[in-house]
């Protein structure tokens, strides 16, 4: 899977931001045609995005374009113009405000038609589905299984909070009066369960107080602790924090790789299924847990600082 620790939002209507984003260390950059672009600027933003994808240097980053939602008049032209103009440079399209599986299927079908008509590899362009209201959350299991192109489920907190009448104007923070637990726990876990059921990634939405890095780390840490793969960032100052929060600590990464090496040795050479690694017993369940941490560490570019040494006879 692609690394999505930090997913940087860039307005497609701002050429300066499109150029600057190419030099930032975000894992994913999504070029936006939706909420950050005014209605009268959307057609021009499509052209800006096609030019930026074709002419820019996005090396090492996942390249995503967020189109407008299917309740608007812009969506089909967004998809056609972006994919016909720069389809070979697009990794995924993000569909916002997804409410049911049929919407993802529509995008899959349209992408297939455009790919075939333009000689592009069919199925290469992935889909990210944004869950932003109550209906989308209720249908998230079906949404998660709607298309083999689907790579990620993304939580959109601002629209979601509005859709359920949550009593706060601070996106991502606990609503006043909610003093027990976490008001977002069920939402995040619901999205995460659907994502993992269908072998998808799960990405948390933005934290709008861009100067409050402590607040960002706290909210990002909540999603990372549950198992989310990354979080949106709205400002360059949030990128480093997201990359750090969603990467395993070096010690945990080294330990995971040791478990994998030791388990491989003992099950293949000595043909034992449960053994000791130092003071720790490891077995198949240990291997599965270690795989998760090791995969995240590798995606984050971590390098091992320890090595497994088989026991001498």
C-alpha positions, 0 to 999 in steps of 0.5 A: 500500500502507498504511504499516506501518513501526511495528505496535503490539501492544495487548492487547484485554483492557486498556481503558487501553492501547486508549485510550492507543494512539489517541494514539501515532504508530504506522503500524498498531495491531493490537488483540490477542485472541491471546497477550497475552490470557488464556483467561478474558479473551478474550470480554471482550476482543472486546467491548473491541475492538469498543467501541474501534474504534467509539468511538475515534479511529484517524485515520491508522492502519491498524486491525488485529485479531489473532484467535486461531489456528485450532488454538483454539476461539475463532477463528470467534467472534473473526471473527464478533463483531469484524466484525459489531460493528465491520466498517466500522472494521476494515482487516485481520484478522491470522491467527496461526500460519498453516501452509498456504493453506487456513487463509487461504482459510477466513478469506477465506470467512468474511469474505465471508459476514459481509460479505454478511450485514451489508451490508459491502463484500465484500473490503474487509477485508484479511488479514495472515498470521503465519508462526510455524513451520517448516511455515508457512515451507515453505508460505509461497509458497502462503500468499502467493497464497491470497487477494486479501485478503492484504496482509502476511506477518508473521514471528513469531520467538518461536514460530518459534524454538521450532518449530525448537528454536533454542537461545536464549531471547532472541527475535531475537538470535543463538543462542549458538554461531552465530558465522558469519552471521545465523541469521535470514537465510534465514527473513527472505529466504524470507518476503520473496521470497514477499511480493514474488512476490505483491505483499505487504508483509513485516513483521518480528516483535517485539524483546522487550527493550523497554528496549534501543533500541540492540538494537531499532535493530540488529535492525530495521535488519537487516530494513529493509536486506533490504527489509522494510516494517516491524516490530512494536513492543511499547512506545511507546518503540520506535515512533519508532525503527521509523518512522525505521529503515523510512523512507528518509533525506531525501537518498535520498528527494529523489534518488529523486524527482529520478530519477523526474522526470528519467526522465519528462522524458527519455523523453517529451520527448526520447525517450531511454531512458538519460541522465545526471542529473549524474554518474549514468546513469539508465535504466529499472532506475534508475526501478524502484529509485527508485520503491521509495524514493520510495513509502516516503518518500511513505508516511512523509510526507516532503516534497521539498526539491529539484526537477528543472529540465529543461535549457535548449535 
